[in-house]
Amino acid sequence: MYKIFINDKPFFITNSKLNIDDNLETIFFNKTLFDSLLQSTKSNDFKGIILICDDMEMVFQLFASNYKLIEAAGGLVFNYNNELLLIERLGVWDLPKGKIDFGETPENAAIREVEEECAVNGISIEYLVCKSYHTYFFKEKHILKRTYWFKMNSSFTGLLVPQIEENITKVKWMNFSKNKIAELNTYESIKDVLKNYFV
């Protein structure tokens, strides 16, 4: 199953509706009507869709062909006190992440981005938690971003320094649990990543 966030609303590509939000509109894939379906996702009235199909990979590739794909990596970083590292960017809490450079592995990119955005070091990766997808519009282009999220640990105990040039204004270790996900002022895609780890 693919779960893509469009304007912070979920667009599911799946071969079964089992265990998916019953409040969302369900549509069966029709290649002829697919372009008009994509146009509907750009409306302010878009609330999310469950698109059921036989071939998820084919439909995802068809969806992705309408976007420029950018790959990124980031982390759910924990210190020795089991506190989660969070950043505040443009007034919204987020997880440290960034674009994967040419020739770079997702693992190396995730570590580099955490170091750059938070001035944290002593980082090790445990495992891949999940991949997330979201779309946005930037410089006249429709972007689909695929982000690799890793469970990471850090031995760092020094001063946290936000990367101001990336519009990050705060960096904080936070005592976090699954009960705090709903109340966190963040994007639905980030809440989904947190749920993948905590739930």
Buried (B, 14 or more C-beta within 10 A) or exposed (E): EBBBBBBEBBBBBBEEEEEBEEEBEBBEBEEEEBEEBBEBBEEEEBEBBBBBBEEBEEBBEBBBEEBEEBBBBBBBBBBEEEBBBBBBBEEEBBBBBBBBEEEBEBBBBBBBBBBBBBBBEEBEBEEBBBBBBBBBEEEEEEBBBBBBBBBBBBEBEEEBEBBEEEEBEEBBBEEBEEEEBEEBEBBBBBBBBBEBBBE
